[in-house]
C-alpha cells in the first residue's frame, strides 16, 4: 500500500505470514517484527537512497527493492533483490539480482519459488531465487495500484489480479505449465473496478472490494462460487487492505474512513445484521442492506493516515487480535471477542523504535 509520505513512509507491506512488516521510506528501509514490536533491521539512505516499494520473503535475508521518493538511488522501473547474508560493506555486493522493465514497477510479490512483478498493464512471473527465468506474462486492464496477490502456500499455484473486464478477477497459474496457455479463469466479482484483493493462506478463498468500497465479496477459488458478502458501510470508501486470519475464521479490512472492520467467516452468525432484517418485508431498495452482514467489531485509527491491517497471533481460544500499522508511524493492537467486544491492547510509534544494528 502506497501513499503520500507523512513521516517519510512511502509504502507499507506485511510479509507472507504477517509476522513482520517493512517500510519503504524517504530515508531507506525499515523492517519490524510485529509481536513483540521491535525493529529487526534497516537499510539507510546512503545504502539504498529513498525507496518506493519493499517486499520481504517470509523472514529470510532476501528483500525486493524498488526506488522511489524524492532522492532515489535505484530506478522505479527496476526490481533489485538485496541479499543481506552476503558479506561485504559495499551495497553493490548485496544486490544479487535485477529485473528491469520499460515502465514503473507498481508492486512485487514473492514466495519461496516465484517472484511476481506488476506494471500498469502487465504482470511478469519468474522462477525465483535460483537462476530466475520468465514463466508467465499477463496483459491486464489498467491496474494503477498494482493490485495482485500470490498464494504463499507452495501447495497451491495461484495468482489473482484484476481481469480484463471491469470488476472481474483473474486467477492464474493453477493448471498452466510454462509455455502453454489455457483460458483465463475469471470471477465477475463487482460492477466497478477492483480496488483491493486478498487470498487466504491456503489460497482457497479470495476476497475483493471495488472502488465503491461498500462491499467485500468472498469467492471459492476452485468453484468460483460466491461464499459470502460483507458490508463495510453504506457510503463509498477507499479500501487499503483486506486480510484473513491465519485459520480463515475472521477477516479484517481498513479504509480511508479511519475504521478497521472485523468480520466473522467461520461462524457468520457472529456478524451483525441490519435491524431491518428483523422487521419482515421491506421494499426492494432496502433489501440489499438487509441481506448483508455487517462487521462483528471495529476500531478507529487516524483517518488521514492510510493503514494496513492483519491478525495477531492468538493468545487464547476466545481472544483474537488485529494489528493496524499506519503510514503516520503509529502501531495499534486491538483484541476482540466473538461477541463483538473490541479493546485497545497496545499503541506505539514504530518509527521511534530504533535498533542500532543494520539489517
N, C-alpha and C positions, 0 to 999 in steps of 0.2 A: 504494500500500500504506500503510495507516494502523496506528498502534499507540500505546499509551500513551507519552508522551514520556520519553526517558531523559535526553537532553541538550537537551530542548526541541524535538526534531524530532517533528512530528505526522504527517507523511507524506512519502514519497519517490517521485519518478517520473523515469524517463528520458524524454528527448524521443524523437521518432519514429525516429531512426536510432541512438539510444543513444550519441550523441557528447557529450551534455550530460545533467546531471540537476538537478532542482530540489527544494529542501527547503521544505516548509511548516513554520513554526516558531512557537513562543510569541513569538519576537522579530521575526517578519515572514517574509521570503522570502529564500532564498539560491540563486543559480544557479551551477553549476560546469561547467567544461569537464572531460571525462574524461581525454583523453590529449593533452597533459600535464595533470595535475590542477591546476587553478587556478580561483579564484573569478572568474566573469565579471561578477558584479554582485549587488546586494542591494536589497531594499526594507525599510526599517527599521520598527520598531513604530509610530513616530509617523506614518508614511505609511499603513500598512495594518492596524495592530493585529496581534493574534495570528491565525494562519492555520490553516485546516483542510486545504485542498487547494490545490495549484498545478499547472497543466498548461502546458507550453510548446508553441509551434507551431514545430517544427523549430528553427532558430537565429534566428528573427525577433524583432522588438520586441514581439510580442503574447504576453501571458500571460493565462490564465484563473485567477481567484482566487475561493476560497470561504472565508468567515470560519469560525473555529473556535477551539479552545483556550480559555484562561481569560480573555482580555481582548480579545474580537473587536471590530473596528471595523465589520466587514461581517457581514451575516446569513448563517446557514448554509443559508437557503432561496434564496439568490441566487448567480448566477454573474456576476462582473464581469470585463469584458475591459479589461486595462491595456495601454495603448499607450505604450511608453517613448520612442518617437520624437517624441511630442507635446511641444512647447515648454511651458515654464512650471514653476514650482517647486511650485505647489499640486497636491496629488494628485488633486483633483477634475477638473482639466483632462486628466489622463491616463486617467481612466476613461471609455472611449468607448462601451461597450455594457453593458446589464444584462439578464439573464434571471431573472425571479423566479417562484417556484413556491409551492405551499402546504405542501410537505413538504421536509425537508432534502435537499440535493444530496449524493449519495454518491460520484459520480465524474464526471469530464469527459474527453472525448477530442476531439482536434482534428486536422484536416488542412487543406490549403490551400483546400478548398471547402466544408467542413462542420464543425459542432460538434455533439457528442453529449452529452446531459446525462442522467445516470442517477439516478433516485429509487428508493425501495424497491420499488415495484410498477409503475413506468412509465419508459419511455425516450423522450426527445424528440430529434429530429434537425432541425437548422436549417441553411439555407444560410448561408455564412459566408465572409469577414467583411463583405462589402458588402451593405447592406440585408437583414439576416437575415430569412428567413421560414421558418415551420414547414413541413418537408417530410413528416415522418412522426411518428407517435406509437404506441408499442407498449405494451400491457399485459403485464406479466411476473409470474411467480410471485415470492414473497418473495425479494428479492435484497439482503440487508442489507449486503453488502460492495460493492455497486455494480459487480458484475462485468460486463465488456464489453470488446470490443476492436474497433478500427476499422482496416481495411486502410489503411496510409499511402500506398500507390500510387494515383495518380489514375486509373490504367488500370482499376482494379477497384473497383466499388461494393460493398463488403462490410462488414457489421457482424455481430458474433457476440455472443450473450448467452445466459444460461440460459433454456431453453424452459419451457413450462407444465408439462410432465411432469418429475417428479423425475429428475435425472441426464441430461436432454436438453439439447442445444444448439440454439439457433435462429439460422439465418443469414439475413440480410435485406439489402435494398437492391439485391439482384442484378438483378432484372428489373423492379422496380416503378417506375412513373412516379408523380410526386407526384399524390395524389388518387385513385389506383387501388389496388386491393388484390389480392393473389394469395395462394394457400395458402402458409402459412409453410413454410420449408424446414428440417426438423429432423433432427438426428442423435441417436440414442439412444446416448449415449457411456458412461454409467456407471449403476450401480444406485442409488447415493446422490447427494445434492445436489452440484452442481458447486461447487468451491472455488477453481479457478484456470483461466483460459482465455487463450490467446495465438494470434495469427495470425503467420505468417511474413511477410517484407517484401512479396513479390508477392501475398499473400493466397490462395495455392494450397493451403496446409495449415493446419489448426487443431489445436492441442494443448490437452488439458484434463486436469484431475485432479479427483477427487471429494473429499468431506470426509474420506474414509478416508485418502487421500494416499499409498497404496502404489503405485499405477499411474499412468502418464501415457500417454494414448492419442492417437494422431495420425490424423487423417482428411483425405481429399481433399475440398476444399470444393465441387468440382463434382459428383463422383460419390457423395459421402457414404461412400465405401468406407474401411474401417479400413486404414491403411497399416502401422502398427507399434504394438506395446505395449511400453512401457519400465517396468522395475520400479525404483522408488526404494528400496524396502526391504520388509520383511515386517510391521513394526509400524506402526500408524497415525501419521500426522504431518499438520500443517497446512502446506500449500504456500503460500509467499508470492508466488513469482514463477516464471514459465516464460518463457524467451526463446530465439529461434532465432539462429544465427549469420547474418551478412549474406547468405551464399550458401546457407543452409539445410543445410549439411553437418553441423552439430552443434546440440545443444540443451542448455541449462543450466537447472537448477531449484534453488530454495532452499526450505528448510523450517524449522520450529521446532526441528528436531533439531540445527541449527547446522552442517549439512553442505550444501555446494553440489555437486550431481552434474552430470557432463558425459557426454552420450550422443552416439554417432555416428549420423547419419541417412543420409548418402550411402553409406557403406560400413558397414552394420550388423554386419559380421563383426568389426569392431573392438570391439564391446561384449562385456562378459564374459557368459558363460553359466554357469548353475548347474553345479557339479561333478557333480551327479546326472545331468545330461544325458548324460554320458559312460558312465554305468553301464548303460544299457539300460532295460529295463522297470521302471517304478515304479508304485506304487499311485495311484489317482485323486486322492488328497488332495495328493500332492506334485507331481502332473502340472502343475498351474498354475504352480508355481515353476520347473520345468524348462524350460518353453517360453519363459519371459520372458527379456528381455535386461536385464542389469544394467549400471550405468554403467561407461564406459571409464575414467573418472578421477573423483576427488572431492577436496575440501579442506574444512577446517573454519573456521568463523568463530564469534564468541561466541554460544553457543546461546540466551542470554537476550535477544538483540538481533535483532529482525526485520531482514531484508535483502532488497534487490533485486539481481538479477544479470544480466549481459549480456556479450556477447563484445567483446573489444577489437579494434582494427584489426590485421590480420595483418602481421607484420614479415617473415616468410619462409614458404615453402611448407609446411614441416613443423612450424612452431611457431605455435600459436594461443594466445590468452589469454582469460581470463574475469575480469571485474571484479565484485566484490561490494561493495555500499555499504550500511552498516548504520545503523540509527537511533541507535546509540550514538556516531555521529560518526566511525566508522572506515571506511577505504578499503582494500580488499585486491585485489591483482592477482596472479593465478597464470598461469603458462604451462604448457601441456601439449602432449605429442607424441602422434601417433596410436597409439603402443604403450602409452599409459596413464601415462607419467611425468608428474608434476604437481609443480611447484615454485613457491614464492612468489617473485615478482619485485619487488613493491613493497608497502609498508604505509605508510599515512599517517593522520593525523587531520584529515579535511577541514574540520571545524568550527574548527580552529585556523588554517586558511589564510585570511588576510584580504586584502581588496582595498580600497584607500582610496576607490575611485570608487563612486558609486551605480550602480544598474543602468543 
